[in-house]
Amino acid sequence: MDISDQLKERRQALKPGQNAPVLQSLEQYWQTLRHAQQLPARTEIAPSKIDRALPHAFILQRVAPGTARFRVAGQRLHDLLKMDARGMPLTTLFQAEARDQVQNLLEAAFTGPAIVSIPLASPGTMLRPPLTGTMLLLPLRDRENNATRMLGALVTDQDGGTRPRRFIIPQGARIRHEPIGVQLATTQLIPRVHAKGPDAARPALKLVVNNG
């Protein structure tokens, strides 16, 4: 095996979503917090225990079926979006054609509950190179034992450049969906309403309070 083959194997081994160290360490930490028949609680997440993953990590709050907003977002998400992600919906990271699929996967992670890992791609242009990565979603419970929070992380194979990036889910990509098999309380949420008018494309930012 020559040097080029060795480098190729190394890149494949470190491909996000397969053996990405940040995602592995975050999931391992999440697994250590699991209790019998229970998800980890949002209040159990200690930033000092996931310092390696913090720039890539985020916490979502489910606000309607298929919809969740960033309550906490690491610097990496700011770098990709070129704006503060807090208060924005998860679908802000995605191109329009991918958003329905993302909402379905997000809802599967909450209601399963399930671990979900999504391969990502941001197509290149004349001004920016193509970008690939993976998003990991790990459900959390709130004080009422409902899965209304999500610990996650997003890693990419390189920097996103100087312009905002939006992702798609590559056609035929292998998506990890691993049901956890725990009992949850029944969560009642108002069904998602499709907004109309000039504010429909971008929900307003709001103050986020971390209270569970």
N, C-alpha and C positions, 0 to 999 in steps of 0.2 A: 504493500500500500504506500503510495507516494504522499508527499506533504499536502497536495491539493485535496486528495481523498480524505486525509485525516482532518483537515480544516472543515471540509464539507460535513463529515460525521459529527464534528464538535458543534457546528452550527445547528444541525438537526437535533442533537441531544439537548441543546439549550433553547430550542424553539419554544416560545411562550405557549403555555397550555399543556406541554408535555412534561418537561422537567424544569420549568422556570423556577429558580430558587425562591423568588419573592412569593409566588403563588403557593408553592409547597409549604413554606414556613408559615404563611398565614392560615392555610387550611389545617396544618398540624396544631397550631395554637387554638383554633376554633374547636378542633376535636378534643383537646384537653379540657375544654370548658363544658362539654356535653355531659348531661346527667341522664340517668335511666329514664327513658320515655319523655325526655324534655330537650328542647333546643337550648343553646347558650342564651343567656339573658343579655340584652343590650347594656345593662348596667355593669356587667362583668368584664366588658372589654377594657383592657388597660393599655393605653398607648405605649407605655414603657416596655410592654412585652412584645410589641410588634414594630419596634423602631425601624427595622430594616424595610418593612413594607409600608410605613407611613406615607411616604411621598406618593405612592401608587394607590393607597387605600381610600375607601369612602364608606359612608353609612347612608343608607336610603331609608325613607319612611314611606310606607304604602298609604296612599291617600284615596285611591279608588281602584277598582279592578283593572289590572294592567298598567297602573300609573303609580310611580314612586318618585319622590323628589330627594335631591341630595341634602342631607342635614350636615354632613361633614365631608369634606373633599380635600384630598392631598394636593400637593403642589404640581404633581404630574398632570392631573386633570386640568388645572389652570393653564399649564403650558400647552396642552393640546387644544383647548377651547379658546385660549387667549382672553379669558374672562373668568370671574369667580363662579364656580359651578354651584355654590350653595343656594338652595331655593329653586334650582332649575330641575326640570324632569330628566330622568335618565335618558330619554330619547333625544335630548339635546346633542348627545354624542354621536348620533346616527343620521345618515342621509334619509330622506323621506321614504324611499322605497324599502328600507329595512325596518321602519318603526313598528309596523304591525307585528312582524315576527318577533321583534324584541319585546314588545308588550306581552305577547303570548308566552315567551320564555320566562319573563319576569313573573308573570302570574303563576306559572307552573312552579317556580321556585318558592313563592310565598304559600301557595295552597297545597302543595304536595305533602309537607314541604320537601324540597329537594335541593341538592347541590347542583348548580348549573355552571358550565364552563363554555364560553362562546368564542370561537375563533373570529377574529376581526381583520378587516382590510380597509385601508384608505387608499383609493386609487391615486396614482401619480399624475402629474401634469407637467407642462413645460417649466413650471416654477417650483415644483416640489417633487421629491422622489416618492415612490409608493411606500406604504407603511403597513406592516402587519403586527398583530398582537393578539392578546387574549384577555377576556374579562371573566373573572371568577365571582360567583354569587353564593353567599353562605347565609342562610336565613337565621334570624334571631327572634326571640320572643320578647314581648313587652311585659309590663307588670300584671296584665290580665291574662297572661299565657297565650296571647295571640301572636301569630307570626306577622307582625306589621313593620319589622325592621329588617335590614339586610346589610351584612358586612360584605364588602367586596373589594376587589382590586383590579386594576387595568395595567398591564405591562405591554410594551411595544418593543420591536427589535432594534429601534434606533430613535433618535430625536425626531420630533415632528416638523421641525423647521420653524420658519417665522410666521407662517400663516395658520389660521384655524384649521383643524382637521375634523372631518366627520367620517364615520365608518359605515361599512356594509358588512353583512355576513356572507362570505364567499359561497357561491353556489356549490352544493355538494359537500360543504364542510362538515366534519364530524363534530357534533355538539354533544357534550356530556350532560346527561340528565340522570341523576342518581337519587331516587327517592330515599328519604331518611327513615321513614316508618315510625314516627312519633305521634302521640295524641295531642291535639291542640283544642283550645276552646273555639267555639264558633264565632267568627268575626263577621259583623254586619257592616257593610260598606255601601255607600251610595253609589249606584252604577255610574260609570264614566259617561259624562255628557260631552258631546262634540260641540265645542264652542264655535260661535260664528262672529263675524265682524273683524275689525282691524286688530284686535288683541288676541285673536285665536291662535296665531302662529307662534307667539311667544308669551307664555304665562308671565305675569308680573312677579318680580322678585319680592320676597317677603322676609321679615325677620324670623330667624330660626332659633328656637329655644331647645336646648338639649335637656329634656326632662324624662328621658326613658326610652 
